[in-house]
């Protein structure tokens, strides 16, 4: 680009969105598009680009080392003289300042297989057909004077993520195009003396194959690195067939063999994004698969315990079981991870993963809302939780059918022949061309379910505590009235009132009278101890007056009165007031508050309370699960192109753990029953082992019985088994004597068991 050039345009940004718009304006079919290249080595980060890649468009800083290499390579070359239909490539000499981006795009589109995707009658087709018979100089004039080409360039010169330099004073990098055509890799740059042959490629190799990269862009990177250049960053996009989605804009990786700042998603001179590296992507995928594996273990424990223990088959647990069915599909989708993208977006694995994520991942909030509705019906309409079982099919239709409708529609719909499920950065889901549908078919229904559940629980909580307070106020009013009546009848003297009025002078005086009665009855009379009548043995207290005591003896059985003497002892006991209660710690206040809260709930029906507790905890788990993911989605909408590794990690941790949360809730709310059923199961198994052992011993037992010279074997039926249920003792056998027979001289001898 010499300073004598007449035209100087605004440098373009090497951005797929910019180049796709420019290509479409010039006349390229929508079946081809550009993709960001996030790595030159990592297959995971290259998987979103459909293969074969037809061209690479790279922007590279012109370092001294690379500039010297270019000059040395062009020193002995003549200007390019190729023209006509037989030339291997169509090359344009650049004579417009800062037009290297548009000319690089032109080189990528009018050479190689991309020619087949040029629309007939378009500006691109016209430029190509007119350039074929021209030599290098006349082709340069063709572009210089092409109004359609200039209008197309100016339509996108301010597009992109970086600030466009309208002054033209800032020097950017050089755009270079690499194209495979005729079995060779061609390097096309408008500021050179002609196209450069960079070697042969096999039929199954494209511009992203290792050999093409080594002979092309890696060669330039190595020159810059060996020359000690300060700016080694570059940007690369690839031209390929249009896949089921546009390339992801949230994930940018770096080749493992290069420093992290050498590959940027846009023009190197513009503001850079903060993308995820390949290591971060691997970390997130590992977290997802770990959480999904733990969820499957938790779901298995739920199913096994629900099958084994009938006491666990309650209505709340039944709803958790059905929610766990949805968790199976979501966990399997998370376990697939990136494999669906690697196989291909049109593959059955990728489409199945996207369908399961769309349907089963959001089914949990639907079941949470169903449980909240049940709580509402129980507390406001007096519905019995047991009655929900007969309407279980309705819940299944709603909670599974609701997410199923958008999931199946997105799977089968093909607007403009494009699949709606595709690459969603870390797995297959709704592609970015339909990013709005992620909100309307996924997050919006989820948050409607969550917010409705929260409103229901607030209403139920207000209802419960309002009724509780009314009952407490009514009780306190009765107690107050009773106290007033009692105090009006209490005629205590002023001394007693003064005594109780001062707590610091409080003391108790106890007077004890001990009567010792002595005497002797007359010797000529017999004293009979009376028989206490049954009425005197009752537990109810009876108070008798001293002057009207009833005797249990008849008149002729009365005992003469003894001589009675009394001795009186008086004992005074003083006591200080009780010490003030000690100050409670913060933990004590929290514990006291929880006790008061639980005390308020003690008057509730236990069945209702258990249902409320399970449903409320389930709703809390849903809120915790979906909050990080929703924040991450809002961040994507507010800051497009910027990715938060922390939010992605939080999402990868909590979303696949839905099965774990369900298992925790299931066993936490049923833990007492689980322990009881487990001990009962273990006891039954131990009893069976003892039974089988005792039966085997009984069958082998023999007792030798001698009658004269004849041996009689003992009948095992004479053994009776004495077993105490639920005792820790081993069962013993007792020998029951046989029924008497006709002979009385039979004697039992010691036998062996």
Secondary structure, DSSP 8 states (H G I E B T S, - for coil): --TT-S-B-------HHHHHHHHHHHTB-TTEEEEE---SS-HHHHTTS-SS--EEEEEE---HHHHHHHHHHHTT-------STTSSS------SBT-HHHHHHHHHHSSGGGGGGB-TTSHHHHHHHHHHTS-HHHHHHHHHT-HHHHHHHHHHTT-SSS---SSS-S---EEEEEEEETTEEEEE-TTSSS-EEEEE--TT--TTSHHHHHHTHHHHHHHHHHTT-S---EEEEEEEE--SS---SS-----TTS-TTSEESS-TTS-------HHHHHHHHHHHHHHHHHHHHHHHHHHHHHHH-GGG--HHHHHHHHHHHHHHHHHHHHHHTTHHHHH-TTSHHHHHHHHHHHHHTTHHHHHHHHHHHHHHHHHHH---GGGGGGGHHHHHHHHHHHHHHHHHHHHH--GGG--SEEE-SSSEEE-GGGHHHHIIIIIHHHHHHHHHHHHHHHHHHHHHHHHHHHHHHHHHHHHHHHHHHHHHT----HHHHHHHH-GGG-----------------TTS--------GGGG-SS-----GGG---SS-GGG----------------------------HHHHHHHHHHHHHHHHTTS-HHHHHHHHHHHHHHHHHHHHHHHHHHHHHHHHHSTT---HHHHHHHHHHGGGHHHHHHHHHHHHTHHHHHHHHHHHHHHHHHHHHHHHHHHHHHH-B-EEEETTEEEE--GGGEEEE--TT-SS--EEEE------S-S--EE---B-
